């Protein structure tokens, strides 16, 4: 799932934009504190940033400049500053697109989809996100912040199902059925062993114990 970071100081606009994007299947981060927003954006590692220009403490151009020193994450400037100078400066500082408020929501969604496809192609379908935890299904790796680990086929299948159903309890039977697709016999003890190994790998990259055991029901993230 694609993670988008909204940097917008107007609480009403921020909430409306967050709701719009979540309805369209995106994972949204929308902080209300802008004291060190460039550093926070880099730590969050989103796939795309929507950036307002008129922010407290620092203007959006300065934040764009700071982000571009360390990241190539796509940036769409979404602002009421609609002069040619603002647009030109945004592009010169590394923004990928410039949209003025008020905007047509369908056009905004189309621009977001276009940039994500241009930058990532179809690989977004193979990336699952849960907070700062990223599962790359193509590479068979799990990443937390800047550390990663390779997963076995069974560990990958378990984590993929839990992340796809994040927030919901996944029964042991569901996980067993997911592992059964490997055409290998998997007994109940094998599932426990794989989950314990997966938890150990997550701890090894500094991730908190995300996999919760729900006694008598299953597991959830």
PASEBA-1860 file (N, C-alpha, C; in nm, 3 decimals):
! residues 221
1> XXXXXXXX> 0.084/-0.119/0.000/0.000/0.000/0.000/0.087/0.124/0.000 ~ 0.047/0.224/-0.075/0.127/0.344/-0.092/0.104/0.442/0.022 ~ 0.215/0.489/0.078/0.208/0.583/0.190/0.235/0.725/0.140 ~ 0.143/0.816/0.171/0.156/0.956/0.131/0.162/1.043/0.256 ~ 0.254/1.137/0.257/0.268/1.233/0.367/0.210/1.367/0.324 ~ 0.118/1.419/0.405/0.058/1.550/0.380/0.125/1.653/0.472 ~ 0.186/1.755/0.414/0.243/1.865/0.492/0.157/1.988/0.466 ~ 0.060/2.009/0.553/-0.041/2.113/0.535/-0.080/2.166/0.673
9> XXXXXXXX> -0.068/2.298/0.694/-0.093/2.353/0.828/-0.239/2.385/0.854 ~ -0.321/2.395/0.751/-0.463/2.421/0.771/-0.531/2.290/0.812 ~ -0.579/2.283/0.937/-0.631/2.158/0.991/-0.752/2.107/0.912 ~ -0.837/2.197/0.867/-0.956/2.156/0.792/-0.917/2.096/0.657 ~ -0.830/2.165/0.584/-0.786/2.115/0.455/-0.711/1.983/0.473 ~ -0.629/1.978/0.577/-0.551/1.855/0.603/-0.643/1.737/0.628 ~ -0.748/1.756/0.708/-0.841/1.647/0.739/-0.920/1.605/0.615 ~ -0.963/1.702/0.535/-1.039/1.670/0.414/-0.953/1.593/0.314
17> XXXXXXXX> -0.828/1.637/0.298/-0.738/1.572/0.204/-0.704/1.431/0.252 ~ -0.682/1.416/0.382/-0.654/1.284/0.440/-0.771/1.189/0.414 ~ -0.892/1.235/0.440/-1.010/1.151/0.419/-1.026/1.112/0.272 ~ -1.004/1.207/0.182/-1.014/1.180/0.038/-0.917/1.071/-0.005 ~ -0.793/1.084/0.037/-0.690/0.989/-0.006/-0.710/0.852/0.059 ~ -0.752/0.849/0.183/-0.778/0.720/0.248/-0.894/0.647/0.181 ~ -0.995/0.721/0.137/-1.106/0.658/0.064/-1.059/0.596/-0.067 ~ -0.946/0.646/-0.118/-0.894/0.595/-0.244/-0.779/0.497/-0.224
25> XXXXXXXX> -0.767/0.444/-0.103/-0.678/0.332/-0.078/-0.536/0.365/-0.036 ~ -0.507/0.490/-0.007/-0.372/0.527/0.035/-0.359/0.527/0.187 ~ -0.238/0.499/0.234/-0.205/0.515/0.376/-0.157/0.658/0.393 ~ -0.217/0.732/0.486/-0.189/0.875/0.496/-0.127/0.911/0.631 ~ -0.020/0.989/0.624/0.039/1.053/0.742/0.011/1.201/0.729 ~ -0.044/1.261/0.835/-0.081/1.402/0.828/-0.048/1.471/0.961 ~ 0.079/1.497/0.987/0.119/1.556/1.115/0.070/1.700/1.129 ~ 0.052/1.741/1.253/0.013/1.879/1.281/0.124/1.961/1.342
33> XXXXXXXX> 0.240/1.897/1.362/0.357/1.966/1.418/0.460/1.985/1.307 ~ 0.505/2.109/1.287/0.595/2.138/1.175/0.732/2.189/1.220 ~ 0.766/2.166/1.347/0.891/2.219/1.402/1.013/2.168/1.326 ~ 1.015/2.038/1.296/1.127/1.978/1.222/1.070/1.883/1.117 ~ 0.984/1.937/1.033/0.904/1.854/0.944/0.987/1.787/0.836 ~ 1.097/1.849/0.793/1.180/1.786/0.689/1.241/1.657/0.742 ~ 1.295/1.662/0.863/1.355/1.542/0.924/1.247/1.437/0.949 ~ 1.131/1.480/0.995/1.021/1.386/1.020/0.976/1.320/0.891
41> XXXXXXXX> 0.974/1.396/0.781/0.935/1.340/0.652/1.033/1.234/0.605 ~ 1.161/1.259/0.623/1.262/1.162/0.583/1.251/1.034/0.666 ~ 1.224/1.049/0.794/1.212/0.932/0.881/1.088/0.850/0.847 ~ 0.980/0.917/0.807/0.856/0.847/0.775/0.867/0.767/0.645 ~ 0.958/0.808/0.557/0.984/0.738/0.430/0.857/0.712/0.348 ~ 0.781/0.817/0.315/0.662/0.798/0.230/0.700/0.776/0.085 ~ 0.605/0.731/0.005/0.628/0.716/-0.139/0.599/0.847/-0.214 ~ 0.528/0.940/-0.148/0.496/1.068/-0.211/0.464/1.170/-0.102
49> XXXXXXXX> 0.497/1.297/-0.127/0.468/1.405/-0.032/0.383/1.511/-0.100 ~ 0.276/1.552/-0.032/0.197/1.668/-0.073/0.238/1.783/0.016 ~ 0.292/1.889/-0.043/0.357/1.996/0.033/0.290/2.130/0.009 ~ 0.244/2.193/0.118/0.194/2.330/0.111/0.312/2.425/0.121 ~ 0.301/2.544/0.064/0.409/2.641/0.071/0.399/2.732/0.195 ~ 0.277/2.768/0.233/0.259/2.863/0.343/0.253/2.794/0.477 ~ 0.369/2.756/0.531/0.376/2.684/0.657/0.439/2.769/0.766 ~ 0.409/2.740/0.894/0.475/2.812/1.003/0.622/2.773/1.013
57> XXXXXXXX> 0.702/2.862/1.067/0.846/2.839/1.091/0.929/2.844/0.963 ~ 0.897/2.754/0.867/0.972/2.748/0.741/0.872/2.746/0.626 ~ 0.908/2.810/0.515/0.816/2.800/0.401/0.840/2.670/0.326 ~ 0.744/2.635/0.244/0.751/2.508/0.173/0.870/2.496/0.081 ~ 0.916/2.608/0.025/1.034/2.603/-0.062/1.157/2.558/0.015 ~ 1.171/2.605/0.137/1.285/2.566/0.218/1.277/2.417/0.254 ~ 1.158/2.370/0.285/1.141/2.228/0.316/1.172/2.142/0.194 ~ 1.125/2.186/0.078/1.154/2.114/-0.047/1.305/2.105/-0.069
65> XXXXXXXX> 1.374/2.216/-0.046/1.518/2.219/-0.063/1.588/2.120/0.032 ~ 1.542/2.117/0.158/1.601/2.026/0.256/1.576/1.880/0.220 ~ 1.455/1.850/0.173/1.423/1.712/0.135/1.508/1.666/0.018 ~ 1.529/1.754/-0.079/1.603/1.717/-0.199/1.752/1.694/-0.172 ~ 1.802/1.740/-0.060/1.942/1.714/-0.026/1.964/1.566/0.005 ~ 1.858/1.497/0.051/1.875/1.360/0.099/1.778/1.259/0.036 ~ 1.681/1.305/-0.039/1.579/1.213/-0.089/1.530/1.254/-0.227 ~ 1.489/1.153/-0.304/1.429/1.178/-0.436/1.279/1.147/-0.434
73> XXXXXXXX> 1.220/1.138/-0.314/1.077/1.110/-0.302/0.997/1.211/-0.385 ~ 0.897/1.166/-0.460/0.817/1.261/-0.538/0.746/1.363/-0.448 ~ 0.746/1.489/-0.490/0.684/1.597/-0.414/0.587/1.670/-0.506 ~ 0.461/1.680/-0.461/0.363/1.763/-0.530/0.333/1.883/-0.441 ~ 0.361/2.001/-0.491/0.328/2.123/-0.418/0.180/2.152/-0.439 ~ 0.106/2.163/-0.328/-0.038/2.192/-0.332/-0.058/2.319/-0.250 ~ -0.085/2.431/-0.317/-0.079/2.559/-0.248/-0.174/2.662/-0.307 ~ -0.204/2.763/-0.227/-0.282/2.877/-0.277/-0.191/2.984/-0.337
81> XXXXXXXX> -0.059/2.966/-0.325/0.038/3.056/-0.388/0.042/3.023/-0.537 ~ -0.029/3.100/-0.617/-0.049/3.060/-0.756/0.024/3.146/-0.858 ~ 0.133/3.210/-0.815/0.207/3.291/-0.911/0.302/3.204/-0.992 ~ 0.339/3.254/-1.108/0.436/3.183/-1.192/0.569/3.168/-1.119 ~ 0.604/3.269/-1.039/0.730/3.264/-0.965/0.730/3.149/-0.865 ~ 0.618/3.131/-0.793/0.609/3.020/-0.697/0.622/2.885/-0.767 ~ 0.554/2.872/-0.881/0.560/2.746/-0.954/0.701/2.721/-1.008 ~ 0.762/2.824/-1.065/0.896/2.808/-1.120/0.996/2.772/-1.011
89> XXXXXXXX> 0.988/2.842/-0.897/1.081/2.813/-0.788/1.062/2.672/-0.734 ~ 0.936/2.630/-0.723/0.908/2.494/-0.674/0.972/2.390/-0.765 ~ 0.957/2.408/-0.896/1.015/2.313/-0.991/1.167/2.316/-0.988 ~ 1.224/2.434/-0.974/1.370/2.446/-0.970/1.428/2.381/-0.844 ~ 1.348/2.378/-0.736/1.394/2.317/-0.612/1.368/2.167/-0.607 ~ 1.305/2.114/-0.711/1.290/1.969/-0.720/1.151/1.914/-0.706 ~ 1.048/2.000/-0.699/0.911/1.949/-0.693/0.876/1.880/-0.825 ~ 0.792/1.778/-0.817/0.754/1.703/-0.937/0.628/1.758/-1.003
97> XXXXXXXX> 0.547/1.831/-0.926/0.425/1.887/-0.982/0.382/2.004/-0.894 ~ 0.291/2.086/-0.946/0.246/2.207/-0.877/0.097/2.222/-0.902 ~ 0.017/2.218/-0.795/-0.128/2.228/-0.806/-0.176/2.341/-0.716 ~ -0.260/2.427/-0.769/-0.309/2.539/-0.690/-0.445/2.509/-0.629 ~ -0.468/2.568/-0.511/-0.597/2.559/-0.443/-0.686/2.675/-0.491 ~ -0.818/2.651/-0.496/-0.886/2.523/-0.477/-0.866/2.433/-0.598 ~ -0.856/2.304/-0.574/-0.826/2.211/-0.682/-0.944/2.115/-0.703 ~ -0.952/2.060/-0.822/-1.047/1.954/-0.852/-0.993/1.824/-0.795
105> XXXXXXXX> -1.068/1.759/-0.707/-1.016/1.641/-0.639/-0.981/1.529/-0.736 ~ -1.058/1.513/-0.844/-1.030/1.406/-0.939/-0.900/1.434/-1.016 ~ -0.875/1.562/-1.043/-0.750/1.596/-1.109/-0.632/1.572/-1.016 ~ -0.649/1.607/-0.887/-0.543/1.581/-0.789/-0.513/1.431/-0.782 ~ -0.617/1.349/-0.773/-0.598/1.204/-0.766/-0.528/1.152/-0.891 ~ -0.565/1.205/-1.006/-0.503/1.163/-1.132/-0.355/1.201/-1.135 ~ -0.324/1.321/-1.088/-0.183/1.364/-1.084/-0.102/1.275/-0.990 ~ -0.159/1.241/-0.875/-0.090/1.154/-0.779/-0.064/1.018/-0.842
113> XXXXXXXX> -0.167/0.960/-0.903/-0.153/0.828/-0.965/-0.049/0.831/-1.078 ~ -0.051/0.938/-1.157/0.043/0.950/-1.268/0.187/0.954/-1.218 ~ 0.212/1.034/-1.116/0.350/1.046/-1.065/0.394/0.916/-1.000 ~ 0.308/0.851/-0.923/0.344/0.724/-0.861/0.378/0.620/-0.966 ~ 0.300/0.615/-1.074/0.328/0.518/-1.180/0.458/0.553/-1.252 ~ 0.480/0.683/-1.277/0.602/0.724/-1.347/0.727/0.692/-1.265 ~ 0.720/0.710/-1.135/0.837/0.690/-1.050/0.856/0.543/-1.014 ~ 0.746/0.474/-0.982/0.758/0.338/-0.928/0.709/0.230/-1.024
121> XXXXXXXX> 0.640/0.268/-1.130/0.584/0.166/-1.218/0.484/0.081/-1.145 ~ 0.487/-0.049/-1.171/0.394/-0.142/-1.106/0.447/-0.196/-0.974 ~ 0.567/-0.153/-0.934/0.625/-0.213/-0.814/0.547/-0.180/-0.689 ~ 0.465/-0.072/-0.691/0.387/-0.039/-0.574/0.291/-0.151/-0.536 ~ 0.248/-0.229/-0.636/0.159/-0.340/-0.606/0.229/-0.445/-0.521 ~ 0.361/-0.444/-0.521/0.438/-0.544/-0.449/0.498/-0.491/-0.320 ~ 0.462/-0.369/-0.284/0.511/-0.309/-0.160/0.396/-0.296/-0.062 ~ 0.413/-0.350/0.058/0.313/-0.335/0.164/0.375/-0.253/0.276
129> XXXXXXXX> 0.295/-0.166/0.334/0.345/-0.072/0.434/0.260/-0.082/0.560 ~ 0.327/-0.081/0.675/0.260/-0.075/0.805/0.343/0.016/0.894 ~ 0.303/0.144/0.902/0.386/0.241/0.973/0.520/0.253/0.903 ~ 0.629/0.234/0.977/0.764/0.241/0.919/0.814/0.106/0.870 ~ 0.728/0.004/0.878/0.765/-0.130/0.833/0.724/-0.147/0.687 ~ 0.819/-0.192/0.603/0.793/-0.208/0.460/0.825/-0.351/0.418 ~ 0.730/-0.415/0.351/0.751/-0.549/0.297/0.762/-0.539/0.146 ~ 0.877/-0.578/0.091/0.898/-0.581/-0.053/0.880/-0.725/-0.098
137> XXXXXXXX> 0.767/-0.754/-0.161/0.736/-0.892/-0.199/0.826/-0.942/-0.311 ~ 0.866/-0.853/-0.401/0.955/-0.895/-0.510/1.092/-0.935/-0.459 ~ 1.146/-0.854/-0.368/1.281/-0.879/-0.314/1.278/-0.981/-0.202 ~ 1.160/-1.004/-0.143/1.151/-1.097/-0.030/1.218/-1.042/0.094 ~ 1.207/-0.911/0.114/1.272/-0.848/0.228/1.173/-0.765/0.309 ~ 1.205/-0.750/0.438/1.129/-0.661/0.525/1.225/-0.554/0.574 ~ 1.177/-0.429/0.575/1.262/-0.315/0.611/1.195/-0.232/0.718 ~ 1.274/-0.188/0.814/1.226/-0.096/0.917/1.327/0.016/0.928
145> XXXXXXXX> 1.281/0.139/0.897/1.373/0.253/0.887/1.482/0.219/0.786 ~ 1.608/0.209/0.828/1.715/0.187/0.730/1.776/0.047/0.738 ~ 1.713/-0.044/0.812/1.766/-0.180/0.825/1.667/-0.278/0.764 ~ 1.719/-0.385/0.706/1.632/-0.483/0.640/1.682/-0.625/0.663 ~ 1.593/-0.722/0.640/1.627/-0.863/0.652/1.559/-0.939/0.538 ~ 1.624/-1.044/0.490/1.561/-1.133/0.394/1.468/-1.229/0.467 ~ 1.358/-1.266/0.401/1.261/-1.356/0.460/1.257/-1.488/0.384 ~ 1.224/-1.594/0.455/1.198/-1.721/0.387/1.061/-1.711/0.319
153> XXXXXXXX> 1.029/-1.810/0.234/0.900/-1.808/0.166/0.784/-1.809/0.265 ~ 0.795/-1.892/0.368/0.687/-1.899/0.466/0.676/-1.771/0.548 ~ 0.790/-1.714/0.587/0.787/-1.589/0.663/0.725/-1.477/0.579 ~ 0.759/-1.475/0.450/0.703/-1.375/0.359/0.551/-1.389/0.349 ~ 0.503/-1.512/0.333/0.359/-1.534/0.320/0.284/-1.496/0.448 ~ 0.343/-1.529/0.562/0.279/-1.495/0.689/0.270/-1.344/0.705 ~ 0.382/-1.275/0.684/0.384/-1.130/0.703/0.296/-1.060/0.600 ~ 0.294/-1.109/0.477/0.210/-1.050/0.373/0.062/-1.055/0.413
161> XXXXXXXX> 0.017/-1.171/0.461/-0.124/-1.183/0.499/-0.157/-1.094/0.618 ~ -0.068/-1.091/0.717/-0.093/-1.007/0.835/-0.096/-0.859/0.798 ~ -0.007/-0.817/0.706/-0.003/-0.676/0.668/-0.122/-0.638/0.580 ~ -0.165/-0.730/0.494/-0.283/-0.703/0.412/-0.408/-0.689/0.498 ~ -0.409/-0.761/0.609/-0.525/-0.758/0.699/-0.495/-0.678/0.825 ~ -0.401/-0.582/0.815/-0.359/-0.510/0.936/-0.477/-0.445/1.006 ~ -0.476/-0.459/1.139/-0.586/-0.411/1.221/-0.691/-0.517/1.247 ~ -0.683/-0.629/1.173/-0.779/-0.738/1.189/-0.708/-0.862/1.242
169> XXXXXXXX> -0.783/-0.946/1.311/-0.727/-1.072/1.360/-0.728/-1.175/1.247 ~ -0.612/-1.238/1.224/-0.600/-1.343/1.123/-0.589/-1.476/1.197 ~ -0.679/-1.568/1.170/-0.680/-1.696/1.243/-0.562/-1.783/1.201 ~ -0.531/-1.878/1.287/-0.425/-1.974/1.253/-0.464/-2.055/1.129 ~ -0.594/-2.084/1.114/-0.639/-2.159/0.996/-0.613/-2.079/0.868 ~ -0.638/-1.947/0.873/-0.610/-1.864/0.756/-0.462/-1.866/0.722 ~ -0.377/-1.858/0.824/-0.233/-1.860/0.800/-0.189/-1.996/0.748 ~ -0.246/-2.102/0.802/-0.213/-2.236/0.753/-0.251/-2.251/0.606
177> XXXXXXXX> -0.369/-2.197/0.569/-0.411/-2.203/0.429/-0.316/-2.124/0.340 ~ -0.267/-2.010/0.390/-0.171/-1.930/0.314/-0.042/-2.007/0.291 ~ 0.004/-2.078/0.393/0.127/-2.157/0.381/0.105/-2.282/0.297 ~ -0.016/-2.335/0.296/-0.047/-2.456/0.219/-0.026/-2.435/0.070 ~ -0.030/-2.309/0.027/-0.011/-2.278/-0.114/0.130/-2.312/-0.162 ~ 0.221/-2.338/-0.069/0.357/-2.374/-0.107/0.367/-2.519/-0.154 ~ 0.253/-2.595/-0.144/0.251/-2.738/-0.177/0.339/-2.819/-0.083 ~ 0.366/-2.765/0.034/0.439/-2.838/0.137/0.343/-2.862/0.252
185> XXXXXXXX> 0.363/-2.975/0.321/0.279/-2.998/0.438/0.326/-2.909/0.551 ~ 0.234/-2.834/0.610/0.268/-2.743/0.718/0.178/-2.776/0.837 ~ 0.237/-2.823/0.946/0.154/-2.853/1.062/0.148/-2.732/1.155 ~ 0.070/-2.745/1.259/0.045/-2.634/1.351/0.174/-2.586/1.417 ~ 0.262/-2.678/1.451/0.387/-2.642/1.516/0.478/-2.565/1.421 ~ 0.476/-2.602/1.293/0.557/-2.531/1.194/0.515/-2.385/1.183 ~ 0.386/-2.358/1.193/0.337/-2.221/1.191/0.393/-2.143/1.308 ~ 0.390/-2.202/1.427/0.442/-2.135/1.546/0.591/-2.105/1.531
193> XXXXXXXX> 0.665/-2.202/1.479/0.809/-2.183/1.460/0.836/-2.069/1.363 ~ 0.763/-2.063/1.251/0.783/-1.957/1.153/0.747/-1.819/1.208 ~ 0.641/-1.811/1.285/0.603/-1.683/1.345/0.709/-1.637/1.444 ~ 0.761/-1.729/1.524/0.867/-1.693/1.619/0.993/-1.645/1.547 ~ 1.028/-1.710/1.437/1.145/-1.668/1.358/1.121/-1.531/1.297 ~ 0.998/-1.509/1.248/0.964/-1.379/1.191/0.973/-1.269/1.296 ~ 0.921/-1.296/1.414/0.930/-1.198/1.523/1.076/-1.166/1.556 ~ 1.160/-1.267/1.555/1.302/-1.246/1.585/1.367/-1.157/1.479
201> XXXXXXXX> 1.332/-1.177/1.352/1.388/-1.093/1.246/1.340/-0.948/1.259 ~ 1.214/-0.931/1.295/1.162/-0.795/1.313/1.234/-0.725/1.428 ~ 1.256/-0.798/1.536/1.332/-0.738/1.648/1.474/-0.706/1.605 ~ 1.529/-0.789/1.517/1.667/-0.768/1.472/1.687/-0.642/1.390 ~ 1.580/-0.589/1.330/1.591/-0.464/1.255/1.535/-0.346/1.334 ~ 1.510/-0.370/1.463/1.467/-0.261/1.549/1.318/-0.235/1.549 ~ 1.241/-0.320/1.481/1.096/-0.301/1.478/1.036/-0.348/1.610 ~ 0.935/-0.279/1.659/0.868/-0.324/1.782/0.796/-0.456/1.756
209> XXXXXXXX> 0.750/-0.520/1.860/0.682/-0.648/1.845/0.544/-0.624/1.787 ~ 0.538/-0.614/1.653/0.415/-0.577/1.586/0.314/-0.692/1.582 ~ 0.363/-0.815/1.580/0.273/-0.930/1.568/0.218/-0.965/1.705 ~ 0.091/-0.938/1.723/0.025/-0.963/1.851/-0.045/-1.099/1.847 ~ -0.031/-1.176/1.955/-0.103/-1.302/1.968/-0.238/-1.275/2.035 ~ -0.344/-1.318/1.971/-0.477/-1.308/2.028/-0.520/-1.450/2.068 ~ -0.506/-1.479/2.197/-0.524/-1.616/2.245/-0.660/-1.675/2.200 ~ -0.651/-1.791/2.139/-0.770/-1.860/2.095/-0.830/-1.805/1.966
217> XXXXX> -0.768/-1.698/1.910/-0.823/-1.637/1.788/-0.724/-1.634/1.673 ~ -0.599/-1.598/1.702/-0.498/-1.590/1.597/-0.399/-1.480/1.624 ~ -0.364/-1.405/1.516/-0.261/-1.300/1.526/-0.309/-1.175/1.453 ~ -0.251/-1.061/1.489/-0.282/-0.938/1.417/-0.164/-0.843/1.424 ~ -0.159/-0.755/1.327/-0.063/-0.643/1.326/-0.143/-0.515/1.341
END
